[in-house]
Amino acid sequence: SGDRERVMVIPCCADLNSLGGGTEAAERARASLGLGGRSVMVYVGKLTEPYWGREMVEFFAVARRLDPGLAFLILITASDYLTRPWLPIYAS
């Protein structure tokens, strides 16, 4: 309930009821990634057009100025990462 109120989703086809935030597995994943209690922006998909990947990375860079502890978890394929030379620019 409290955590669900903090989740914002850009309209997509995700079934949020199947995503178990706050579960033991979620806590282990957060710990293994060193996220602790930080807010996390998650991008799942491709970084190619028409998916607005670059714009999401740019949005994160701006959002992090407002919340310096904000983490960005990008879940993409290795080939997508390797074909996006601009992605590491925002990684710092």
N, C-alpha and C positions, 0 to 999 in steps of 0.2 A: 504494500500500500504506500508507505512513505517513499520507497525507492521508485516505485512505478510512477509516482507523481513527478519525479525528477527526470524521467526519460522522455526525450523528445525525438520523434521520428519523422523524417521527411517521407511523404507518402511513397509507399513501395508495396511489394507483394509479400513482405515478411509477416509471418504469423507470430505476433508478439506473445501470445499465450503459450507458445511452445518454447520460448526462450526463458530459461530459469534463472533470472538474476537473483542474487542473494543465496544461491544454493552453495553447498559445500564445494562442488566442482567449479563454480564460478569464482569462489574465493581462492581456491588453489590456483586457478588460471591467473587471477589478478596478482597473487603473490609471486608466481613464477615469472611474470612480466615486470615485476617491481613497481606495480601501480599503486599499491596501498589503498588509501582512501581517496585518491585523486579522482577528479571528474575525467571521464574518457569519452572522446568523440570517436565513433567507429564508422569506418567506411568499408563496405563489403561490395565487391563487384569489379568492374573494369575501369581503367583510367582513360579509355578511348572515347571518342565522340560516339554517340550523343549522350554519354553518361555523366558529363560535367565533372570528371575526375580532377582536372587541373583547378577548376573553380572551387572544388571542395578543399583542396590542399591550400589554396589561397585564402579561403574562408577560415580555415584552421589557424593560419598565420595571424590573421586579424583577431580571431577569438582568443588566441593565447595572449595577446596584449592585454585583454581584459581579465583573463584568468591565467597568470603565469604558470600555474601548476597543471593546466589542462594537458592531457596526453591525447595522442592521435594514434589509434590502432587501425592500420590499413591492411585489409585482407584481400590480396590480389594474387594473380599468378606470377611466377618468376619472370616469364616472358613479358608480361605487362610492365613489370618493374624495369627490366633491362631495356625496354624500348621507350622509356620516359626519362630522358637525360635531365629534365628539369626537376624531377622529384627530390633528389638529394639537396637541392638548394634550400628547401624548406625544412630539412630534417634537423637542423641545429636547435 
